[in-house]
Each structure stands twice: as structure tokens, then as C-alpha cells.
Amino acid sequence: MTADRSPPTGRAPRARDGGRMDKLARLPVFYALSGKRVLVAGGGEPAVWKAELLSAAGARVEVIAEEICAEMWHLAGAAPDGPISIHKRPWHADDIPGAAMAIGDAADEEEAARFAAAARAAGVPVNVVDKPAYCDFAFGAIVNRSPLVVGISTDGAAPVFGQAIRAKIEALLPQGFKAWAQAAQSWRGAVSALNLPFQGRRRFWESFAAKAMAEPGRAPNEADRADLLALAHATQAAPETGSVVLVGAGPGDPELLTLKAVRALQSADVVLYDDLVSEAVLDFARREARKMLVGKTGYGPSCKQDDINALMVQLAREGRRVVRLKGGEPMIFGRAGEEIAACRAAGIPVEVVPGISSPQGAASRLVASLTHRDHARRLQLVTAHARDGKLPRDLDFKALSDKAATTVVYMPRRTLPDMVSELLSAGIDPHTPAVAIFSVTRANEQVIWAPVSGLSDAVAAAVEEGAAGPCLVIYGHALSAAEGARVLDGPMVHAAQV
């Protein structure tokens, strides 16, 4: 959704500051253990899982303990990968040097402290089961589609929560991804041998990922490999060309992004975004992508549309993949037509990824059907803001006063008093339910209910009290079916909780 704005006042596009990594409780790393010796001091059940995990990673596991449970003996006889040897005796400090890591299952705090001290004295990373104070590293919950592996850690704060997240990710990652990840591992050498430029290599693997996502239920075959390599050769031979994708960011809530929008953001070289795009949405962009604010703000400085068009074309001509990230749905009052025309005139490939529109977001927050069959036979979307910043002269107020329609008004704040006056003159029922929503679907969302005749005063009062952000107005008798919507004697202001 495009915000109300005055005529442009010379704002220039600028790169986004910040975007640094937030603080990490622990650094997630994936340790290569194949063929390396790892010490496990403990033979009880808590040590069995650690020994199994280490063997699965290819380590040579040495288990040292006075008491060995039956499950550990069974595991040693059927190790997943690396061998597991068992020594039935107490561990000694001289068992630790030379190990890649040391795992202890200590009976008490005293033994835990002694084992951790011995490992650190030998310069060996240590983990003491269920005693985080003595751990240099932690074992997280794991989703295994090896060589695709996902690790999850809560830094010991909530292991059960970590397991719940693991279960969620298990459900989201088909088992078939294992075969695709294995194929990627075996094909990597052939792709590297092509000596593709960086862009060519990335496009090859993006095509590979697209195939995997589209057909996770089957294993890749030689035909897939040939097709992808042929694509890589063609990419190598062709000149580097950029592209532009207009992506709808939705009304604000990042969970309303489409999967296709996320994929576009994760493959972008440059993201040109508006002020109305939330920081949480930008977080989905590839970390290395350059992010540039080219926004338009209500009643404030704005980038000129011609400058945005020129920058977009220039970046694409440099061979970059440009995402033009726009609030709401880019094809509804988002100036998409001008940007598409500029790309086509320059011979730049352009596509559109639709977004959840602001009216859709508003309807979901109001729990209101905008086309309730008892109240509306038409949904109409209009802008209340012409190029000169005034109410458009060609609006059909007779149609906009139709009691059998639901009307959504974009960019209404500056011209709302004039619009309400014209609607009343055209014969609209002054008690028609209406609502103005600021910052729809965001944490600072505010909803103002009023009959049409009192809406402009209610909005002005809400702004005076601090209502901010893009504003959308909806009116029509379909709103009467929404919970809380009434034909009101006066305005009702409601700050929604998101």
C-alpha cells in the first residue's frame, strides 16, 4: 500500500545502514570428525546418544567407564559409521590429549569439574552431559538429511522447546531432500570444473534448488544433471544480464510474505525497498544483498519515481538481480506500471511476485468478509490522492455511494474530509459503517470505527493522539457483519493487539 505523500521534494536513494548480526548465545558450527578420535568418559544411557551421534559423524569413539550399560555394548557392535571401542576402567587425564573433543557423563559436580579441567588443560574442547557450566560446546537438536543437516540450540534454556522446533522442521523438510543434498555433493566437482563466473555458479545452484523444491519426493537422476549442466554452459556462453522482480511485501506482517517472495529476496543482489516495508521483511533478504531505501513517505521527502526507474534499470544493466520490494500488492496503486514500462523500454527482463494486499490484510484483522453476500455485490478499490495531492476529480461518487458495494480507499488521510463531503452530497447513507486502519497487520496497528459521516473527524482525532503509519479506509454495509462493527452514534477507537 502506498502512503499519502506530498509532491516529491528531492529525496535520494540511499543504502540501508545496519543489518549486523544480532548477538548469538552460541556459534553454530559443523565439525568435521571423520577418522578423528573422540573420548567419551561414561558408559550409561546419557552417554549412548552422544557416542551414537559421534560415530554417525565418522569419529573413532573411545568409551571409557567402569560401568557399561547393555545399550552401549549393543551400539559398539552396530556403530552407525565410525568405530566405537570400549575400555572398562576409570578415565585418566592422560586419556584426553590428542582427542578432537572430550565428552563426559559425570556423576556429580566434583567429577564434572575435574573432567572439564583435565580436558581444558590438554587443549581439548569439552562437553559434560547436562552440566552446561562445564561445557565449551553443546549438542543441539538435529534434523538429519545428511549431507543436509540442521542444528537447533536454545543454549540449554529450553531443550523441550528445541525438540518441538526440531519436530516442526522435520515436517517441513521432506525425506527426499537427502537424495538431492547427496547429488549436490557428488555433482559439485563437475560444476566447479566448468570455471563459471560467480553469477553462473549461483544460477546453476539456484536452478538445482528450484528442482529439489518442486520435486522433493524423487531422487535426482542423470537427466537432471545433464539439464542443469547444459543450463550452466548456456549461462557461461551468454553475456551477463540482470533482471528486475517487483515483489509484494504485504501490508507489514512478515508472516504474510509468500514463499515465492522469500525466494526472490534470497536470490537478490540488490533490494530497492520502500519506507512502508518493515525491517522484519528485509531480514528475509540474502545477507550479502545491497539494500537501498528508495521510499516515499506521507507528508515527507520522497524519491522521484523517474530516479527510482533509472536506478533500477542501471543496476540491472550491470548484471545484477534487482528486487523492487513494495509494500502491499505492487499491482494495486503501487506504481508498478511505470516501473514495468521503464524496464521494458530498456530491454530488462521483468517479472512480478504478488503480495497480500492491504485490504486483504485489513479484512483478516477485522475478521470481516468484504464481499458478504447479504450486503455487497461489488468490491471497489480507489485512490483518494491524485498527482497534485488532491482528491481525484474523476471519481464517480454515485458509484462510490452504492449501498451494495464495499469500498476500499487508498491514501485517504489528506483528502478524507473532502471525500466524505462528496459522498454525503452523492446520497450515501451517513450511518454506513466505516473503518480507518493505520499500519495494518503491524504491532502498532490502530483501528478507528465510525459511521461514514463521522469518519474524518474520528481519524483527525486519532492522528492527534498519535496514530501513525499508512492509512486505509474501508466502508460499506458488509462491515456490519464483522464482530464489533455497529452503526455507531459516535467514533470508536481501538488499538489492536498483534
C-alpha positions in Angstrom: 0.0 0.0 0.0 1.4 3.4 -1.0 1.3 6.1 1.8 -0.1 9.6 1.5 2.5 11.9 0.3 3.2 15.5 -0.8 4.8 16.1 -4.2 8.4 14.8 -4.2 11.0 17.0 -2.5 14.3 15.7 -3.7 15.0 12.7 -1.6 17.8 10.5 -3.0 18.0 6.7 -2.8 20.3 5.5 0.0 21.9 2.3 1.1 20.5 0.8 4.3 22.6 1.2 7.4 23.0 -1.6 10.0 21.8 -5.1 9.3 24.5 -6.5 11.5 24.2 -9.9 13.1 22.4 -9.9 16.4 24.1 -11.3 19.5 24.5 -15.1 19.5 24.3 -17.2 22.6 26.5 -19.8 20.9 28.2 -20.0 17.5 26.6 -22.8 15.4 29.4 -24.8 13.7 29.5 -28.1 11.9 32.6 -30.0 13.0 34.4 -32.5 10.6 35.1 -35.6 12.7 35.6 -38.3 10.2 38.5 -40.5 11.3 39.3 -38.4 14.4 39.5 -39.8 17.9 36.8 -38.6 20.4 36.8 -39.6 24.0 33.5 -40.4 25.8 34.0 -40.8 29.6 30.9 -42.6 30.7 29.0 -45.8 29.9 25.5 -45.0 31.0 22.4 -44.2 28.8 23.1 -40.5 28.6 26.5 -41.3 27.0 25.0 -43.7 24.5 23.3 -41.0 22.4 26.5 -38.9 22.3 28.5 -41.9 21.2 26.0 -42.8 18.5 26.0 -39.2 17.2 29.8 -39.0 17.1 30.0 -42.4 15.3 27.4 -41.2 12.8 29.7 -38.2 12.1 32.6 -40.7 11.4 34.6 -40.3 14.6 36.7 -43.0 16.2 34.9 -43.1 19.5 36.7 -44.4 22.6 34.3 -45.1 25.5 36.0 -45.3 28.9 33.9 -46.1 32.0 33.9 -48.6 35.0 30.2 -49.4 34.3 29.0 -50.0 30.8 25.2 -50.4 30.1 23.9 -53.0 27.7 22.8 -50.4 25.2 26.3 -49.1 24.9 27.6 -52.6 24.2 24.9 -53.1 21.6 25.8 -49.8 19.9 29.5 -50.7 19.8 28.6 -53.8 17.9 26.5 -51.9 15.3 28.2 -48.5 15.1 26.5 -46.1 12.5 29.8 -45.2 10.9 33.0 -44.6 12.9 34.2 -47.5 15.1 33.3 -47.5 18.8 35.8 -49.1 21.2 35.0 -49.7 24.9 37.5 -49.7 27.8 36.0 -50.8 31.1 38.0 -48.8 33.6 38.1 -45.3 35.1 39.2 -42.5 32.8 42.6 -40.8 33.4 43.8 -37.3 32.4 46.3 -38.9 30.0 43.4 -40.4 28.0 42.5 -36.9 26.8 45.4 -35.4 24.9 45.2 -35.8 21.1 41.4 -36.2 21.1 39.3 -33.9 18.8 36.9 -33.5 21.7 36.0 -34.9 25.1 32.6 -35.9 26.3 32.0 -36.6 30.0 29.0 -38.2 31.8 29.8 -37.1 35.3 28.1 -38.5 38.4 28.5 -35.2 40.4 29.8 -31.7 40.3 33.2 -32.7 41.6 33.8 -35.2 38.8 32.4 -32.7 36.2 34.8 -30.0 37.3 37.7 -32.5 37.3 37.0 -33.8 33.8 36.4 -30.3 32.4 39.7 -29.0 33.9 41.6 -32.0 32.5 40.2 -31.5 29.0 40.9 -27.8 29.0 44.5 -28.4 30.3 45.0 -30.6 27.3 43.5 -28.0 24.9 40.6 -30.3 24.0 37.0 -28.9 23.7 34.8 -30.4 26.4 31.2 -31.2 26.9 29.8 -32.6 30.2 26.4 -34.1 29.8 23.6 -32.0 31.3 26.1 -29.6 33.1 26.3 -26.6 30.8 28.6 -24.7 33.2 31.4 -27.2 32.3 30.7 -27.2 28.5 32.8 -25.5 25.8 30.2 -26.6 23.2 26.7 -28.0 23.2 24.8 -30.7 21.3 21.6 -29.3 19.8 18.6 -31.0 18.4 19.3 -32.3 14.9 17.3 -32.7 11.7 19.2 -35.2 9.6 19.0 -35.2 5.8 22.8 -35.7 5.5 24.7 -34.1 3.9 21.9 -31.6 4.6 21.9 -31.2 8.4 20.0 -28.7 10.6 21.1 -28.0 14.1 18.9 -26.3 16.8 20.1 -24.9 20.1 18.3 -23.0 22.9 21.6 -22.7 24.8 20.3 -25.1 27.4 17.4 -22.8 28.3 14.6 -25.0 27.0 15.6 -28.3 25.5 12.0 -29.4 25.1 11.3 -26.2 23.1 14.2 -27.1 20.9 12.8 -30.6 20.3 9.4 -29.1 19.4 11.1 -26.8 16.8 13.0 -29.8 15.5 9.8 -31.7 15.0 8.4 -28.7 13.1 11.4 -28.6 10.8 11.2 -32.4 10.3 7.7 -31.9 9.0 8.8 -29.1 6.7 11.8 -30.9 5.2 10.8 -33.9 3.0 13.0 -37.0 3.4 13.7 -36.7 -0.3 15.9 -33.7 0.3 18.6 -36.2 1.5 18.9 -37.6 -2.0 19.1 -34.1 -3.5 21.7 -33.0 -1.0 23.8 -36.1 -1.8 23.5 -35.3 -5.5 24.7 -31.8 -4.9 27.7 -33.2 -3.1 28.6 -35.6 -5.9 27.9 -33.0 -8.7 29.9 -30.2 -7.2 33.2 -31.2 -8.8 31.7 -31.3 -12.3 30.2 -27.8 -11.8 33.5 -26.4 -10.5 35.3 -27.8 -13.5 33.3 -25.5 -15.8 35.1 -22.5 -14.3 31.8 -20.5 -14.3 31.9 -16.9 -13.1 30.2 -16.3 -9.7 26.9 -15.4 -11.2 26.9 -18.5 -13.3 27.6 -20.8 -10.4 24.9 -19.2 -8.3 22.3 -19.6 -11.1 23.2 -23.2 -11.5 22.7 -24.0 -7.8 19.5 -21.9 -7.7 18.1 -23.9 -10.6 19.2 -27.1 -8.7 17.4 -25.9 -5.6 14.3 -25.0 -7.6 14.1 -28.5 -9.0 14.6 -30.0 -5.5 11.9 -27.8 -4.0 9.5 -28.7 -6.8 10.1 -32.5 -6.8 11.4 -33.5 -3.3 9.7 -36.8 -3.5 12.0 -38.3 -6.1 15.8 -38.7 -6.3 17.6 -36.6 -8.9 18.9 -38.6 -11.9 21.4 -38.2 -14.7 18.9 -36.4 -16.9 18.6 -33.7 -14.2 22.3 -33.5 -14.0 22.6 -33.1 -17.8 19.9 -30.5 -18.0 21.4 -28.4 -15.2 24.9 -28.6 -16.7 23.6 -27.6 -20.1 22.0 -24.6 -18.4 25.3 -23.8 -16.8 27.1 -24.0 -20.2 24.5 -21.7 -21.7 24.8 -19.3 -18.9 28.6 -19.3 -19.4 28.3 -18.5 -23.1 25.6 -15.8 -22.7 26.6 -12.3 -21.7 25.8 -11.4 -18.1 22.3 -9.8 -17.9 20.4 -8.6 -15.0 16.8 -8.7 -14.2 14.1 -6.9 -12.1 11.5 -8.6 -9.9 8.7 -6.5 -8.5 7.9 -8.2 -5.2 4.8 -7.5 -3.0 5.9 -7.3 0.7 2.4 -7.5 2.0 0.9 -5.0 4.4 3.6 -5.4 7.1 3.4 -8.7 9.0 6.4 -10.7 7.7 4.5 -14.0 8.1 2.2 -12.8 5.2 5.1 -13.0 2.7 4.6 -15.6 0.0 7.2 -18.4 -0.4 7.9 -17.0 -3.9 8.6 -13.6 -2.4 11.1 -15.1 0.1 12.9 -17.0 -2.7 13.2 -13.8 -4.7 14.6 -11.9 -1.7 17.1 -14.7 -1.1 18.4 -14.6 -4.7 18.7 -10.8 -5.0 21.9 -8.8 -5.5 20.1 -5.5 -4.7 16.9 -4.8 -2.9 15.2 -1.4 -3.6 12.6 -1.0 -0.9 10.0 1.5 0.3 9.6 3.1 3.7 6.5 1.0 4.2 8.5 -2.3 4.1 9.1 -3.5 7.6 12.6 -4.4 8.9 11.3 -7.9 9.7 10.5 -8.4 5.9 14.0 -7.1 4.9 15.5 -9.8 7.2 14.5 -12.4 4.6 16.8 -10.9 2.0 20.1 -12.5 1.3 22.6 -11.2 3.8 25.1 -10.2 1.1 22.4 -8.3 -0.9 22.7 -4.5 -1.0 19.6 -2.9 0.4 18.7 0.6 -0.7 15.8 2.8 0.6 14.0 4.4 -2.3 10.9 5.2 -0.3 8.1 7.6 -0.4 6.8 8.9 3.0 3.5 10.5 3.7 3.9 14.3 4.0 7.7 14.0 3.8 10.7 13.8 1.4 10.3 11.2 -1.3 12.4 9.7 -4.1 11.3 10.8 -7.5 9.8 7.9 -9.5 12.0 8.7 -12.5 15.1 8.4 -10.3 13.9 5.0 -9.0 13.2 3.8 -12.5 16.7 4.9 -13.7 18.4 3.3 -10.7 16.6 0.0 -11.2 17.5 -0.1 -14.9 21.1 0.9 -14.3 21.6 -1.9 -11.7 20.0 -4.5 -13.9 22.3 -3.4 -16.9 25.2 -4.0 -14.6 24.1 -7.7 -14.5 22.5 -7.5 -11.1 19.4 -9.2 -9.9 17.2 -6.4 -8.6 14.2 -6.9 -6.3 11.9 -3.9 -6.2 10.2 -4.5 -2.8 6.9 -2.7 -2.5 4.5 -2.6 0.4 1.2 -4.5 -0.1 0.5 -5.7 -3.6 2.6 -3.9 -6.2 -0.1 -4.1 -8.9 -2.6 -2.1 -6.9 -1.7 1.6 -6.5 2.0 0.7 -6.3 3.2 2.4 -9.5 4.2 -0.9 -10.9 3.0 0.1 -14.4 5.6 2.9 -14.6 8.4 0.6 -13.4 7.5 -2.2 -15.7 7.4 0.2 -18.6 10.9 1.5 -17.8 12.3 -2.0 -17.7 10.7 -3.0 -21.0 11.9 0.2 -22.7 15.4 -0.7 -21.5 15.1 -4.3 -22.6 15.4 -5.6 -19.0 13.6 -8.8 -18.1 10.9 -8.0 -15.5 8.5 -10.2 -13.5 6.1 -9.7 -10.7 5.6 -11.6 -7.5 2.3 -10.7 -6.0 1.8 -9.9 -2.3 -1.0 -9.9 0.2 -2.8 -6.6 -0.5 -3.5 -4.1 2.3 -7.3 -4.7 2.0 -6.8 -8.4 2.4 -4.7 -7.8 5.5 -7.3 -5.4 6.9 -10.1 -7.9 6.3 -8.2 -10.6 8.1 -7.6 -8.3 11.1 -11.2 -7.2 11.2 -12.4 -10.8 10.6 -14.7 -9.3 8.0 -15.8 -10.6 4.6 -15.6 -7.6 2.3 -18.0 -9.3 -0.1 -20.6 -10.7 2.3 -23.3 -11.9 0.0 -26.1 -10.4 2.2 -24.5 -6.9 1.9 -22.2 -6.5 -1.1 -22.2 -7.4 -4.7 -19.1 -5.5 -5.6 -15.7 -4.6 -4.1 -14.2 -1.4 -5.4 -10.7 -0.1 -4.8 -10.0 3.6 -5.3 -7.3 6.2 -4.5 -8.1 9.4 -2.8 -4.9 11.0 -3.9 -4.2 12.4 -7.4 -0.8 13.6 -8.8 -1.4 17.0 -7.4 -2.1 15.7 -3.9 -5.8 16.5 -4.0 -8.9 14.4 -4.4 -9.1 13.0 -7.9 -11.6 15.0 -10.0 -12.8 12.0 -12.0 -14.1 9.8 -9.1 -17.6 8.6 -9.6 -19.2 9.4 -6.3 -22.5 7.9 -7.3 -20.8 4.5 -7.7 -18.8 5.1 -4.5 -22.1 5.7 -2.6 -23.7 2.4 -3.8 -25.1 0.7 -0.6 -24.5 -2.7 -2.3 -20.7 -2.2 -2.6 -17.8 -2.3 -0.3 -15.3 0.4 -1.0 -11.6 0.5 -0.1 -9.8 3.9 -0.2 -6.1 4.1 -0.5 -4.1 7.2 0.6 -7.1 8.9 2.2 -5.7 11.0 5.1 -5.1 14.4 3.4 -8.3 14.3 1.3 -10.7 12.4 3.6 -12.8 15.4 4.7 -13.4 16.3 1.0 -14.2 12.7 0.2 -16.7 12.3 3.0 -18.4 15.6 1.9 -18.7 14.4 -1.7 -20.1 11.0 -0.6 -22.7 12.7 1.6 -23.6 15.0 -1.3 -24.0 12.0 -3.6 -26.5 10.5 -1.2 -24.6 7.9 0.8 -26.3 6.7 3.9 -24.5 8.7 6.6 -24.7 5.8 9.0 -22.8 3.4 6.7 -20.2 1.5 8.8 -16.7 2.7 8.1 -13.3 1.9 9.4 -9.8 3.5 9.1 -6.8 1.3 9.8 -3.3 2.6 10.4 -0.3 0.3 10.0 -2.5 -2.7 9.2 -1.1 -6.1 10.5 1.8 -4.5 12.3 2.4 -4.3 16.0 1.3 -0.6 16.1 -1.9 -1.2 14.2 -4.8 1.1 15.1 -8.4 0.6 14.1 -10.9 3.5 14.1 -14.6 2.7 13.7 -17.1 5.4 12.9 -20.1 5.9 10.6 -19.1 7.5 7.3 -20.4 10.9 8.3 -18.1 11.0 11.3 -15.0 9.2 9.9 -12.9 12.2 9.0 -13.3 13.7 12.5 -12.5 10.4 14.1 -9.4 10.0 12.0 -8.2 13.5 12.8 -8.7 12.8 16.5 -6.7 9.6 16.3 -3.8 11.3 14.4 -3.8 14.0 17.1 -3.5 11.2 19.7 -0.6 9.5 17.9 -2.0 7.2 15.2 0.7 6.8 12.6 1.7 4.8 9.5 -0.1 4.1 6.3 -3.8 4.5 6.5 -6.5 2.6 4.7 -10.3 3.3 4.8 -13.0 0.8 4.2 -16.7 1.5 4.2 -19.8 -0.4 3.3 -22.6 -2.5 4.9 -20.6 -5.7 4.7 -18.7 -4.4 7.7 -21.8 -4.7 9.8 -21.3 -8.4 9.9 -17.8 -8.1 11.4 -17.6 -8.6 15.1 -17.6 -5.3 16.9 -18.9 -3.4 13.8 -22.1 -1.4 14.6 -23.9 1.5 13.2 -22.4 3.9 15.8 -23.6 7.1 17.3 -20.0 8.2 17.6 -16.5 7.0 16.8 -14.8 4.1 18.4 -11.0 3.9 18.5 -9.5 0.5 19.0 -5.7 -0.2 19.2 -5.4 -3.7 18.0 -3.1 -6.2 19.8 -0.9 -8.1 17.4 
